Amino acid sequence: MSIFRELGVEPIINASGTVTRLGGALMPPAVLDAFVAAAAETIPLEALQAAASVRIAGVTGAEAGLVTSGAAASLTLGAAAILAGWDVGRMERLPCCDGFPHEFVVAREHRNGYDHAVRAAGARLVEVGFDEITAHAGVRRAEAWEYGAAFGPGTAGVLYVYSPTSQPPLEQVVEYAHRRGLPVLVDAAGELPPRANLTRLIAAGADLVAFSGGKAIRGPQSTGILCGRRDLIASAALQMLDMDDHPQLWTPPAELIDRSKLAGMPRHGIGRSLKVSKEEIAALLKALELFAAGAFDADVETSRRRLQGIAAALKSTQAQFRLIDPDDGESPAVLEIAVNEPQLERTAFEVCRRLRDGSPPVYVGHGKLSEGVLVIRPACLRDDQIEPLVRRLREELGR
C-alpha cells in the first residue's frame, strides 16, 4: 500500500515535472541508498559540509560550496554572507542592517517572488532598467551601465537572475560590480540542464551561485547548492550551522571556515532555520555526482518515446499537439496539448481542474492555460502511469 494512502492522502500522476509543490524529482535508487546509509551513522555536520564543499567545488569550478535546504535557502544564505562577511556582530544583527551597506542592485525585469529569500536576510533591493519590449514601449531591456549608475555607499552587492535569455549578459554585470568590489549573487535555481551551467556561471565571474538540488539533479527536494568564493561560503555556513558549543572546544574545519578571520565564535545565525540533515547532504552529493557524469541522459530518449506514445493515443480527440524537443541530449522533450475549447465547451482551466479532481488525480503543467494549452512534462512519470494518464486525458479531451 502507498505510504501516502496510509496517511490518508491520494498519490497523483505528476505530468507537471519536478516542481516543488508536487514534491520535486523522483530520487534514483543510488541516491536513496546514500540517504539510508547516512541515516545509520553520525558525523559532525561542519565536517560533512567541509567534505561537501570539496565535492561541489570540483564539479562547479568554484572555490567552495555548501549544501543548503533548497535554492531559496541558498539565496538567503548567500545574501546573508554578502551582508555580514566575517563580521560576527553583523551576523548577530541580521536581518537588521542599520549602519552598514545592505542594498542589492537588481534589474527590474529580474524581480520575482523568489527574491523574497534575499530580502529575508535584510537586503533592500534597488531596481534598475526597464523591459520596454514586454511593456510594448520600445526595444530596450535592462543594460549593464544602469547597474553601475545605481551603485552607491549603501550598495552591498548585486542580485542577478539567470536564464538563457537574461539581459544584460552576466559577464557585463560582473564587470561593473567588480570594478566597485561588489559581489554578484546569481539565482540559477532551475537552470539545469545543461550541465555546462554548473561551471559556466562561476567562469563568468559570479561570486555566489544558487542551484536547486531537487529538480534536474534529482537529489532530495529540500536541498540546494550554494557555490562560489571561499570567504562567502564560509560566512554562509557559519550563519546556518548549529553553533551551540563551547568556544574552547569549537574547531571548525579549516578548509571550510578560517577561524582566524573571526573576532569570536558566532551564535546561531539567520540561517539556523535553514538547516540540512546529514542524510540530505549525502544524498545530494550522490545525485550531483550522477548528474555531472551524465548518468541521467539515457532517460531523455525514454521520455521522448513516452510523449510520442501519449500524443498518438490522443489523436482521436479534438486537441492539437506539439512536441517540443530540445534535442541536446540532456533536456527532456515537452508535449503541449492545445485544447479545442469551443468544440469541447470547456476551457483549458476547466480541463486542468477536472484532471486534478478525477481518479487518479492528474496534474499537468499549468503555465500556458491562459493560452488554452496543457503541458506534459515527463520527468516524474513512471511506466505504469502512462495508461491511466492517457485514459484521463481522453476522458477530458475526447468529447
Contacts in CASP RR format, 6 or more apart in sequence:
PFRMAT RR
TARGET T0000
AUTHOR 0000-0000-0000
METHOD contacts of the structure
MODEL  1
MSIFRELGVEPIINASGTVTRLGGALMPPAVLDAFVAAAAETIPLEALQA
AASVRIAGVTGAEAGLVTSGAAASLTLGAAAILAGWDVGRMERLPCCDGF
PHEFVVAREHRNGYDHAVRAAGARLVEVGFDEITAHAGVRRAEAWEYGAA
FGPGTAGVLYVYSPTSQPPLEQVVEYAHRRGLPVLVDAAGELPPRANLTR
LIAAGADLVAFSGGKAIRGPQSTGILCGRRDLIASAALQMLDMDDHPQLW
TPPAELIDRSKLAGMPRHGIGRSLKVSKEEIAALLKALELFAAGAFDADV
ETSRRRLQGIAAALKSTQAQFRLIDPDDGESPAVLEIAVNEPQLERTAFE
VCRRLRDGSPPVYVGHGKLSEGVLVIRPACLRDDQIEPLVRRLREELGR
2 11 0 8 1.000
4 10 0 8 1.000
4 11 0 8 1.000
5 11 0 8 1.000
10 360 0 8 1.000
10 361 0 8 1.000
11 360 0 8 1.000
12 22 0 8 1.000
12 356 0 8 1.000
12 360 0 8 1.000
12 361 0 8 1.000
12 362 0 8 1.000
12 363 0 8 1.000
13 360 0 8 1.000
13 361 0 8 1.000
13 362 0 8 1.000
13 363 0 8 1.000
13 381 0 8 1.000
13 385 0 8 1.000
13 388 0 8 1.000
13 389 0 8 1.000
13 392 0 8 1.000
14 22 0 8 1.000
14 363 0 8 1.000
14 380 0 8 1.000
14 381 0 8 1.000
15 362 0 8 1.000
15 363 0 8 1.000
15 364 0 8 1.000
15 365 0 8 1.000
15 376 0 8 1.000
15 377 0 8 1.000
15 378 0 8 1.000
15 380 0 8 1.000
15 381 0 8 1.000
15 389 0 8 1.000
16 22 0 8 1.000
16 363 0 8 1.000
16 364 0 8 1.000
16 365 0 8 1.000
16 366 0 8 1.000
16 375 0 8 1.000
16 377 0 8 1.000
16 380 0 8 1.000
17 24 0 8 1.000
17 365 0 8 1.000
17 377 0 8 1.000
17 378 0 8 1.000
17 379 0 8 1.000
17 380 0 8 1.000
18 24 0 8 1.000
18 25 0 8 1.000
18 214 0 8 1.000
18 215 0 8 1.000
18 216 0 8 1.000
18 377 0 8 1.000
18 379 0 8 1.000
18 380 0 8 1.000
20 221 0 8 1.000
22 363 0 8 1.000
22 380 0 8 1.000
23 221 0 8 1.000
24 214 0 8 1.000
24 215 0 8 1.000
24 221 0 8 1.000
24 380 0 8 1.000
25 214 0 8 1.000
25 215 0 8 1.000
25 216 0 8 1.000
25 217 0 8 1.000
25 218 0 8 1.000
25 219 0 8 1.000
25 221 0 8 1.000
25 379 0 8 1.000
25 380 0 8 1.000
26 218 0 8 1.000
26 379 0 8 1.000
26 380 0 8 1.000
26 382 0 8 1.000
27 35 0 8 1.000
27 218 0 8 1.000
27 219 0 8 1.000
27 220 0 8 1.000
27 283 0 8 1.000
27 287 0 8 1.000
28 218 0 8 1.000
28 287 0 8 1.000
28 290 0 8 1.000
28 295 0 8 1.000
28 296 0 8 1.000
30 286 0 8 1.000
30 290 0 8 1.000
31 218 0 8 1.000
31 219 0 8 1.000
31 220 0 8 1.000
31 283 0 8 1.000
31 286 0 8 1.000
31 287 0 8 1.000
31 290 0 8 1.000
32 283 0 8 1.000
33 286 0 8 1.000
34 282 0 8 1.000
34 283 0 8 1.000
34 285 0 8 1.000
34 286 0 8 1.000
35 220 0 8 1.000
35 279 0 8 1.000
35 280 0 8 1.000
35 282 0 8 1.000
35 283 0 8 1.000
36 279 0 8 1.000
37 282 0 8 1.000
38 278 0 8 1.000
38 279 0 8 1.000
38 281 0 8 1.000
38 282 0 8 1.000
38 283 0 8 1.000
39 278 0 8 1.000
39 279 0 8 1.000
41 278 0 8 1.000
42 278 0 8 1.000
43 278 0 8 1.000
45 241 0 8 1.000
45 242 0 8 1.000
45 278 0 8 1.000
45 281 0 8 1.000
46 237 0 8 1.000
46 241 0 8 1.000
46 252 0 8 1.000
46 253 0 8 1.000
46 256 0 8 1.000
46 257 0 8 1.000
47 253 0 8 1.000
48 278 0 8 1.000
48 281 0 8 1.000
48 282 0 8 1.000
49 66 0 8 1.000
49 67 0 8 1.000
49 237 0 8 1.000
49 241 0 8 1.000
49 256 0 8 1.000
49 281 0 8 1.000
50 253 0 8 1.000
50 255 0 8 1.000
50 256 0 8 1.000
52 65 0 8 1.000
52 66 0 8 1.000
52 67 0 8 1.000
52 281 0 8 1.000
52 284 0 8 1.000
52 285 0 8 1.000
53 64 0 8 1.000
53 65 0 8 1.000
53 66 0 8 1.000
53 233 0 8 1.000
53 255 0 8 1.000
53 256 0 8 1.000
54 255 0 8 1.000
55 285 0 8 1.000
55 288 0 8 1.000
55 289 0 8 1.000
56 62 0 8 1.000
56 64 0 8 1.000
56 65 0 8 1.000
56 66 0 8 1.000
56 67 0 8 1.000
56 225 0 8 1.000
56 227 0 8 1.000
56 285 0 8 1.000
56 288 0 8 1.000
57 63 0 8 1.000
57 64 0 8 1.000
57 65 0 8 1.000
57 227 0 8 1.000
59 198 0 8 1.000
59 199 0 8 1.000
59 288 0 8 1.000
59 289 0 8 1.000
59 292 0 8 1.000
60 198 0 8 1.000
60 199 0 8 1.000
60 202 0 8 1.000
60 209 0 8 1.000
60 225 0 8 1.000
60 227 0 8 1.000
60 228 0 8 1.000
61 199 0 8 1.000
61 202 0 8 1.000
61 203 0 8 1.000
61 227 0 8 1.000
62 202 0 8 1.000
62 209 0 8 1.000
62 227 0 8 1.000
62 228 0 8 1.000
62 229 0 8 1.000
62 233 0 8 1.000
63 228 0 8 1.000
63 229 0 8 1.000
63 230 0 8 1.000
63 233 0 8 1.000
64 227 0 8 1.000
64 228 0 8 1.000
64 229 0 8 1.000
64 230 0 8 1.000
64 233 0 8 1.000
64 234 0 8 1.000
64 256 0 8 1.000
65 225 0 8 1.000
65 226 0 8 1.000
65 227 0 8 1.000
65 228 0 8 1.000
65 233 0 8 1.000
66 74 0 8 1.000
66 77 0 8 1.000
66 225 0 8 1.000
66 226 0 8 1.000
66 227 0 8 1.000
66 233 0 8 1.000
66 236 0 8 1.000
66 237 0 8 1.000
66 240 0 8 1.000
67 223 0 8 1.000
67 224 0 8 1.000
67 225 0 8 1.000
67 276 0 8 1.000
67 280 0 8 1.000
67 281 0 8 1.000
67 284 0 8 1.000
67 285 0 8 1.000
68 74 0 8 1.000
68 77 0 8 1.000
68 210 0 8 1.000
68 223 0 8 1.000
68 224 0 8 1.000
68 225 0 8 1.000
68 226 0 8 1.000
68 236 0 8 1.000
68 240 0 8 1.000
68 274 0 8 1.000
68 276 0 8 1.000
69 222 0 8 1.000
69 223 0 8 1.000
69 224 0 8 1.000
69 274 0 8 1.000
69 275 0 8 1.000
69 276 0 8 1.000
69 280 0 8 1.000
70 212 0 8 1.000
70 213 0 8 1.000
70 214 0 8 1.000
70 222 0 8 1.000
70 223 0 8 1.000
70 224 0 8 1.000
71 114 0 8 1.000
71 187 0 8 1.000
71 189 0 8 1.000
71 190 0 8 1.000
71 210 0 8 1.000
71 211 0 8 1.000
71 212 0 8 1.000
71 213 0 8 1.000
71 224 0 8 1.000
71 225 0 8 1.000
72 114 0 8 1.000
72 117 0 8 1.000
72 189 0 8 1.000
73 117 0 8 1.000
73 224 0 8 1.000
73 271 0 8 1.000
73 274 0 8 1.000
74 189 0 8 1.000
74 210 0 8 1.000
74 211 0 8 1.000
74 224 0 8 1.000
74 225 0 8 1.000
74 226 0 8 1.000
75 114 0 8 1.000
75 115 0 8 1.000
75 117 0 8 1.000
75 118 0 8 1.000
75 185 0 8 1.000
75 187 0 8 1.000
75 210 0 8 1.000
76 117 0 8 1.000
76 118 0 8 1.000
76 120 0 8 1.000
76 121 0 8 1.000
76 270 0 8 1.000
76 271 0 8 1.000
76 274 0 8 1.000
77 121 0 8 1.000
77 226 0 8 1.000
77 236 0 8 1.000
77 239 0 8 1.000
77 240 0 8 1.000
77 271 0 8 1.000
77 274 0 8 1.000
78 121 0 8 1.000
78 185 0 8 1.000
78 208 0 8 1.000
78 210 0 8 1.000
78 226 0 8 1.000
78 232 0 8 1.000
78 236 0 8 1.000
79 104 0 8 1.000
79 117 0 8 1.000
79 118 0 8 1.000
79 120 0 8 1.000
79 121 0 8 1.000
79 122 0 8 1.000
79 123 0 8 1.000
79 159 0 8 1.000
79 185 0 8 1.000
80 91 0 8 1.000
80 94 0 8 1.000
80 121 0 8 1.000
80 235 0 8 1.000
80 236 0 8 1.000
80 239 0 8 1.000
80 269 0 8 1.000
80 270 0 8 1.000
80 271 0 8 1.000
81 208 0 8 1.000
81 232 0 8 1.000
81 233 0 8 1.000
81 234 0 8 1.000
81 235 0 8 1.000
81 236 0 8 1.000
81 239 0 8 1.000
82 104 0 8 1.000
82 156 0 8 1.000
82 157 0 8 1.000
82 183 0 8 1.000
82 185 0 8 1.000
82 207 0 8 1.000
82 208 0 8 1.000
82 232 0 8 1.000
83 90 0 8 1.000
83 94 0 8 1.000
83 97 0 8 1.000
83 100 0 8 1.000
83 101 0 8 1.000
83 102 0 8 1.000
83 121 0 8 1.000
83 122 0 8 1.000
83 123 0 8 1.000
83 156 0 8 1.000
84 90 0 8 1.000
84 91 0 8 1.000
84 94 0 8 1.000
84 235 0 8 1.000
84 239 0 8 1.000
85 91 0 8 1.000
85 231 0 8 1.000
85 232 0 8 1.000
85 235 0 8 1.000
86 231 0 8 1.000
86 234 0 8 1.000
86 235 0 8 1.000
86 261 0 8 1.000
86 262 0 8 1.000
87 263 0 8 1.000
88 262 0 8 1.000
88 263 0 8 1.000
88 264 0 8 1.000
88 265 0 8 1.000
88 266 0 8 1.000
89 263 0 8 1.000
90 97 0 8 1.000
90 100 0 8 1.000
91 235 0 8 1.000
91 238 0 8 1.000
91 239 0 8 1.000
91 266 0 8 1.000
91 267 0 8 1.000
91 269 0 8 1.000
91 270 0 8 1.000
92 266 0 8 1.000
92 267 0 8 1.000
92 269 0 8 1.000
94 121 0 8 1.000
94 122 0 8 1.000
94 239 0 8 1.000
94 269 0 8 1.000
94 270 0 8 1.000
95 120 0 8 1.000
95 121 0 8 1.000
95 122 0 8 1.000
95 270 0 8 1.000
96 122 0 8 1.000
97 122 0 8 1.000
97 123 0 8 1.000
97 124 0 8 1.000
100 156 0 8 1.000
101 153 0 8 1.000
101 154 0 8 1.000
101 155 0 8 1.000
101 156 0 8 1.000
101 157 0 8 1.000
102 122 0 8 1.000
102 123 0 8 1.000
102 124 0 8 1.000
102 154 0 8 1.000
102 156 0 8 1.000
103 123 0 8 1.000
103 124 0 8 1.000
103 125 0 8 1.000
103 126 0 8 1.000
103 152 0 8 1.000
103 154 0 8 1.000
103 155 0 8 1.000
103 156 0 8 1.000
103 157 0 8 1.000
104 118 0 8 1.000
104 123 0 8 1.000
104 124 0 8 1.000
104 125 0 8 1.000
104 126 0 8 1.000
104 155 0 8 1.000
104 156 0 8 1.000
104 157 0 8 1.000
104 158 0 8 1.000
104 159 0 8 1.000
104 185 0 8 1.000
105 125 0 8 1.000
105 126 0 8 1.000
105 128 0 8 1.000
105 147 0 8 1.000
105 148 0 8 1.000
105 150 0 8 1.000
105 151 0 8 1.000
105 155 0 8 1.000
105 157 0 8 1.000
105 158 0 8 1.000
105 159 0 8 1.000
106 115 0 8 1.000
106 125 0 8 1.000
106 126 0 8 1.000
106 127 0 8 1.000
106 128 0 8 1.000
106 158 0 8 1.000
106 159 0 8 1.000
106 160 0 8 1.000
106 161 0 8 1.000
107 127 0 8 1.000
107 128 0 8 1.000
107 129 0 8 1.000
107 142 0 8 1.000
107 146 0 8 1.000
107 147 0 8 1.000
107 160 0 8 1.000
107 161 0 8 1.000
107 167 0 8 1.000
107 168 0 8 1.000
108 127 0 8 1.000
108 128 0 8 1.000
108 129 0 8 1.000
108 130 0 8 1.000
108 131 0 8 1.000
108 142 0 8 1.000
109 129 0 8 1.000
109 130 0 8 1.000
109 131 0 8 1.000
109 134 0 8 1.000
109 141 0 8 1.000
109 142 0 8 1.000
109 167 0 8 1.000
110 142 0 8 1.000
110 159 0 8 1.000
110 160 0 8 1.000
110 161 0 8 1.000
110 166 0 8 1.000
111 125 0 8 1.000
111 127 0 8 1.000
112 161 0 8 1.000
114 187 0 8 1.000
114 189 0 8 1.000
115 125 0 8 1.000
115 159 0 8 1.000
115 161 0 8 1.000
115 187 0 8 1.000
118 125 0 8 1.000
118 159 0 8 1.000
118 185 0 8 1.000
119 125 0 8 1.000
120 270 0 8 1.000
121 270 0 8 1.000
123 156 0 8 1.000
123 159 0 8 1.000
125 159 0 8 1.000
126 150 0 8 1.000
126 155 0 8 1.000
128 142 0 8 1.000
128 146 0 8 1.000
128 147 0 8 1.000
128 149 0 8 1.000
128 150 0 8 1.000
129 141 0 8 1.000
129 142 0 8 1.000
129 143 0 8 1.000
129 146 0 8 1.000
130 137 0 8 1.000
130 140 0 8 1.000
130 141 0 8 1.000
130 142 0 8 1.000
131 141 0 8 1.000
131 142 0 8 1.000
132 138 0 8 1.000
132 139 0 8 1.000
132 140 0 8 1.000
132 141 0 8 1.000
133 139 0 8 1.000
133 140 0 8 1.000
133 141 0 8 1.000
141 167 0 8 1.000
141 168 0 8 1.000
142 167 0 8 1.000
142 168 0 8 1.000
143 167 0 8 1.000
143 168 0 8 1.000
144 168 0 8 1.000
144 169 0 8 1.000
144 172 0 8 1.000
144 173 0 8 1.000
144 175 0 8 1.000
144 176 0 8 1.000
145 176 0 8 1.000
147 158 0 8 1.000
147 168 0 8 1.000
147 173 0 8 1.000
147 176 0 8 1.000
147 177 0 8 1.000
148 176 0 8 1.000
148 177 0 8 1.000
148 180 0 8 1.000
151 176 0 8 1.000
151 177 0 8 1.000
151 180 0 8 1.000
151 182 0 8 1.000
155 180 0 8 1.000
155 182 0 8 1.000
156 182 0 8 1.000
157 177 0 8 1.000
157 182 0 8 1.000
157 183 0 8 1.000
157 184 0 8 1.000
157 185 0 8 1.000
158 173 0 8 1.000
158 177 0 8 1.000
158 182 0 8 1.000
158 183 0 8 1.000
158 184 0 8 1.000
158 185 0 8 1.000
159 185 0 8 1.000
159 187 0 8 1.000
160 166 0 8 1.000
160 170 0 8 1.000
160 173 0 8 1.000
160 184 0 8 1.000
160 185 0 8 1.000
160 186 0 8 1.000
160 187 0 8 1.000
160 206 0 8 1.000
161 186 0 8 1.000
161 187 0 8 1.000
162 170 0 8 1.000
162 186 0 8 1.000
162 187 0 8 1.000
162 188 0 8 1.000
162 191 0 8 1.000
162 197 0 8 1.000
162 201 0 8 1.000
163 191 0 8 1.000
164 191 0 8 1.000
170 184 0 8 1.000
170 186 0 8 1.000
170 201 0 8 1.000
170 204 0 8 1.000
170 205 0 8 1.000
170 206 0 8 1.000
171 204 0 8 1.000
171 205 0 8 1.000
173 184 0 8 1.000
174 184 0 8 1.000
174 204 0 8 1.000
174 205 0 8 1.000
174 206 0 8 1.000
177 183 0 8 1.000
177 184 0 8 1.000
178 184 0 8 1.000
178 205 0 8 1.000
183 207 0 8 1.000
183 208 0 8 1.000
183 229 0 8 1.000
183 232 0 8 1.000
184 205 0 8 1.000
184 206 0 8 1.000
184 207 0 8 1.000
184 208 0 8 1.000
185 206 0 8 1.000
185 207 0 8 1.000
185 208 0 8 1.000
185 209 0 8 1.000
185 210 0 8 1.000
186 201 0 8 1.000
186 206 0 8 1.000
186 208 0 8 1.000
186 209 0 8 1.000
186 210 0 8 1.000
187 210 0 8 1.000
188 197 0 8 1.000
188 201 0 8 1.000
188 209 0 8 1.000
188 210 0 8 1.000
188 211 0 8 1.000
189 210 0 8 1.000
189 211 0 8 1.000
189 212 0 8 1.000
189 215 0 8 1.000
190 211 0 8 1.000
190 212 0 8 1.000
190 215 0 8 1.000
190 216 0 8 1.000
191 197 0 8 1.000
191 211 0 8 1.000
192 198 0 8 1.000
192 211 0 8 1.000
192 212 0 8 1.000
192 215 0 8 1.000
192 216 0 8 1.000
192 217 0 8 1.000
192 291 0 8 1.000
193 216 0 8 1.000
193 328 0 8 1.000
193 330 0 8 1.000
193 331 0 8 1.000
194 328 0 8 1.000
194 330 0 8 1.000
194 331 0 8 1.000
195 291 0 8 1.000
195 292 0 8 1.000
195 294 0 8 1.000
195 330 0 8 1.000
198 211 0 8 1.000
198 292 0 8 1.000
201 209 0 8 1.000
202 209 0 8 1.000
202 227 0 8 1.000
202 228 0 8 1.000
206 228 0 8 1.000
207 228 0 8 1.000
207 229 0 8 1.000
207 232 0 8 1.000
208 226 0 8 1.000
208 227 0 8 1.000
208 228 0 8 1.000
208 229 0 8 1.000
208 232 0 8 1.000
208 233 0 8 1.000
208 236 0 8 1.000
209 225 0 8 1.000
209 226 0 8 1.000
209 227 0 8 1.000
209 228 0 8 1.000
210 224 0 8 1.000
210 225 0 8 1.000
210 226 0 8 1.000
211 217 0 8 1.000
211 224 0 8 1.000
211 225 0 8 1.000
211 227 0 8 1.000
212 224 0 8 1.000
212 225 0 8 1.000
213 219 0 8 1.000
213 220 0 8 1.000
213 221 0 8 1.000
213 223 0 8 1.000
213 224 0 8 1.000
213 225 0 8 1.000
213 284 0 8 1.000
213 287 0 8 1.000
213 288 0 8 1.000
214 220 0 8 1.000
214 221 0 8 1.000
214 223 0 8 1.000
214 224 0 8 1.000
214 287 0 8 1.000
216 291 0 8 1.000
216 296 0 8 1.000
217 225 0 8 1.000
217 284 0 8 1.000
217 287 0 8 1.000
217 288 0 8 1.000
217 291 0 8 1.000
218 287 0 8 1.000
218 290 0 8 1.000
218 291 0 8 1.000
218 296 0 8 1.000
219 283 0 8 1.000
219 284 0 8 1.000
219 286 0 8 1.000
219 287 0 8 1.000
219 288 0 8 1.000
220 279 0 8 1.000
220 280 0 8 1.000
220 283 0 8 1.000
220 284 0 8 1.000
222 276 0 8 1.000
222 280 0 8 1.000
223 276 0 8 1.000
223 280 0 8 1.000
223 281 0 8 1.000
223 283 0 8 1.000
223 284 0 8 1.000
224 284 0 8 1.000
225 284 0 8 1.000
225 288 0 8 1.000
226 233 0 8 1.000
226 236 0 8 1.000
227 233 0 8 1.000
231 258 0 8 1.000
231 261 0 8 1.000
233 256 0 8 1.000
234 256 0 8 1.000
234 257 0 8 1.000
234 258 0 8 1.000
234 261 0 8 1.000
237 256 0 8 1.000
237 257 0 8 1.000
238 257 0 8 1.000
238 262 0 8 1.000
238 266 0 8 1.000
238 269 0 8 1.000
239 266 0 8 1.000
239 269 0 8 1.000
239 270 0 8 1.000
239 271 0 8 1.000
239 272 0 8 1.000
240 269 0 8 1.000
240 271 0 8 1.000
240 272 0 8 1.000
240 274 0 8 1.000
240 275 0 8 1.000
240 276 0 8 1.000
241 275 0 8 1.000
242 268 0 8 1.000
242 272 0 8 1.000
242 275 0 8 1.000
243 250 0 8 1.000
243 265 0 8 1.000
243 266 0 8 1.000
243 267 0 8 1.000
243 268 0 8 1.000
243 269 0 8 1.000
244 268 0 8 1.000
245 265 0 8 1.000
247 264 0 8 1.000
247 265 0 8 1.000
250 259 0 8 1.000
250 265 0 8 1.000
251 259 0 8 1.000
252 259 0 8 1.000
290 296 0 8 1.000
294 330 0 8 1.000
297 329 0 8 1.000
297 330 0 8 1.000
299 332 0 8 1.000
300 329 0 8 1.000
300 330 0 8 1.000
300 331 0 8 1.000
300 332 0 8 1.000
300 333 0 8 1.000
303 332 0 8 1.000
303 333 0 8 1.000
303 378 0 8 1.000
303 379 0 8 1.000
303 381 0 8 1.000
304 323 0 8 1.000
304 325 0 8 1.000
304 332 0 8 1.000
304 333 0 8 1.000
306 378 0 8 1.000
306 381 0 8 1.000
306 386 0 8 1.000
307 323 0 8 1.000
307 333 0 8 1.000
307 334 0 8 1.000
307 335 0 8 1.000
307 376 0 8 1.000
307 378 0 8 1.000
308 323 0 8 1.000
309 386 0 8 1.000
310 335 0 8 1.000
310 376 0 8 1.000
310 386 0 8 1.000
310 389 0 8 1.000
310 390 0 8 1.000
310 393 0 8 1.000
311 321 0 8 1.000
311 323 0 8 1.000
311 335 0 8 1.000
313 390 0 8 1.000
313 394 0 8 1.000
314 321 0 8 1.000
314 337 0 8 1.000
314 390 0 8 1.000
314 393 0 8 1.000
314 394 0 8 1.000
314 397 0 8 1.000
316 394 0 8 1.000
316 398 0 8 1.000
317 393 0 8 1.000
317 394 0 8 1.000
317 397 0 8 1.000
317 398 0 8 1.000
318 340 0 8 1.000
318 343 0 8 1.000
318 344 0 8 1.000
318 397 0 8 1.000
318 398 0 8 1.000
318 399 0 8 1.000
319 337 0 8 1.000
319 338 0 8 1.000
319 339 0 8 1.000
319 340 0 8 1.000
319 397 0 8 1.000
319 398 0 8 1.000
320 337 0 8 1.000
320 338 0 8 1.000
320 340 0 8 1.000
321 335 0 8 1.000
321 336 0 8 1.000
321 337 0 8 1.000
321 338 0 8 1.000
322 335 0 8 1.000
322 336 0 8 1.000
322 338 0 8 1.000
323 333 0 8 1.000
323 334 0 8 1.000
323 335 0 8 1.000
323 336 0 8 1.000
324 333 0 8 1.000
324 334 0 8 1.000
324 335 0 8 1.000
324 336 0 8 1.000
325 333 0 8 1.000
326 332 0 8 1.000
326 333 0 8 1.000
332 377 0 8 1.000
332 378 0 8 1.000
332 379 0 8 1.000
333 378 0 8 1.000
334 375 0 8 1.000
334 376 0 8 1.000
334 377 0 8 1.000
334 378 0 8 1.000
335 375 0 8 1.000
335 376 0 8 1.000
335 378 0 8 1.000
336 368 0 8 1.000
336 373 0 8 1.000
336 374 0 8 1.000
336 375 0 8 1.000
336 376 0 8 1.000
337 364 0 8 1.000
337 373 0 8 1.000
337 374 0 8 1.000
337 375 0 8 1.000
337 376 0 8 1.000
337 393 0 8 1.000
337 397 0 8 1.000
338 372 0 8 1.000
338 373 0 8 1.000
339 346 0 8 1.000
339 347 0 8 1.000
339 348 0 8 1.000
339 351 0 8 1.000
339 372 0 8 1.000
339 373 0 8 1.000
339 374 0 8 1.000
339 397 0 8 1.000
341 347 0 8 1.000
341 348 0 8 1.000
341 372 0 8 1.000
343 399 0 8 1.000
344 351 0 8 1.000
344 397 0 8 1.000
344 398 0 8 1.000
344 399 0 8 1.000
345 399 0 8 1.000
346 354 0 8 1.000
346 396 0 8 1.000
346 399 0 8 1.000
347 372 0 8 1.000
348 368 0 8 1.000
348 369 0 8 1.000
348 370 0 8 1.000
348 371 0 8 1.000
348 372 0 8 1.000
348 373 0 8 1.000
348 374 0 8 1.000
349 369 0 8 1.000
351 374 0 8 1.000
351 396 0 8 1.000
351 397 0 8 1.000
352 364 0 8 1.000
352 365 0 8 1.000
352 366 0 8 1.000
352 369 0 8 1.000
352 374 0 8 1.000
354 396 0 8 1.000
355 361 0 8 1.000
355 362 0 8 1.000
355 363 0 8 1.000
355 364 0 8 1.000
355 392 0 8 1.000
355 393 0 8 1.000
355 396 0 8 1.000
356 362 0 8 1.000
356 363 0 8 1.000
358 392 0 8 1.000
360 388 0 8 1.000
360 392 0 8 1.000
362 389 0 8 1.000
362 392 0 8 1.000
362 393 0 8 1.000
364 374 0 8 1.000
364 375 0 8 1.000
364 376 0 8 1.000
365 374 0 8 1.000
365 375 0 8 1.000
365 376 0 8 1.000
365 377 0 8 1.000
366 374 0 8 1.000
366 375 0 8 1.000
367 375 0 8 1.000
368 374 0 8 1.000
368 375 0 8 1.000
381 389 0 8 1.000
END
